[in-house]
Amino acid sequence: VSLLIVYHSQSGGTTALARAAYVGAQSAADTLPIHLLAAPAVDAAAVRAARGLIIASPENFGYMAGLMKDFFDRCFYPCETFMAGKPYATLVCAGNDGTGATHAIDRIITGWRMKKAHPGVIARRIGGAAGSARGELDPADIASAGEVGALIAAGLEAGIF
Ligand SMILES: Cc1cc2nc3c(=O)[nH]c(=O)nc-3n(C[C@H](O)[C@H](O)[C@H](O)COP(=O)(O)O)c2cc1C
């Protein structure tokens, strides 16, 4: 029973968002365990045991990263009857867009009938070429990721979800 943050990152941007969410959640939680796990390391049992999820992915080719899709491919049906009503939020790191990955994750999680606890954070790299891993993350986006972690952790501890 925990808050589970599932992430994948190739060039570090999503890692920064996921870590910020982890730190934010820890600062807001007294007793709730917070787990930060790379997508390939997450199995259905870990997802079922979670009381809330944060999904953090890069946008690649207008969609979530392949390893995040693999996570859903492996875990969707084994978790189908365990997720309804639990809160979730998305964190997406992108070169110039991020909406495709966000919508793709939302669409799959609709099938789990989870509760969207936050509109989601999209962190677009600043100053890089479109679609590249160059450019900096806006500190405000990293702060927003921290707030998402804090929001869900505090809400779970307070029993408001
Ligand atoms: C193969 C590939 C495809 C990408 N496709 C998109 C895209 O469709 N839209 C976008 O906004 N950024 C795109 N990007 C840029 C990444 O989303 C961006 O570099 C992001 O920071 C990657 O996250 P990461 O640092 O966690 O790996 C792409 C990057 C790669 C490597």
The ligand as a Gaussian input file, in Angstrom:
#p B3LYP/6-31G(d) Opt

LIG

0 1
 C       13.046000       9.291000     -30.499000
 C       12.565000      10.599000     -29.954000
 C       11.328000      11.081000     -30.343000
 C       10.852000      12.292000     -29.820000
 N        9.604000      12.720000     -30.171000
 C        9.118000      13.861000     -29.636000
 C        7.777000      14.276000     -29.918000
 O        7.032000      13.644000     -30.640000
 N        7.318000      15.426000     -29.330000
 C        8.109000      16.182000     -28.507000
 O        7.646000      17.196000     -28.004000
 N        9.393000      15.794000     -28.207000
 C        9.891000      14.657000     -28.735000
 N       11.162000      14.238000     -28.406000
 C       11.951000      15.013000     -27.441000
 C       11.854000      14.384000     -26.054000
 O       10.529000      14.304000     -25.622000
 C       12.668000      15.219000     -25.055000
 O       14.030000      15.155000     -25.417000
 C       12.514000      14.760000     -23.631000
 O       13.287000      15.589000     -22.826000
 C       12.942000      13.343000     -23.431000
 O       12.777000      12.997000     -22.086000
 P       13.965000      12.416000     -21.237000
 O       14.974000      13.522000     -21.071000
 O       13.347000      11.979000     -19.951000
 O       14.532000      11.238000     -21.998000
 C       11.657000      13.037000     -28.916000
 C       12.903000      12.525000     -28.545000
 C       13.363000      11.329000     -29.035000
 C       14.692000      10.799000     -28.592000

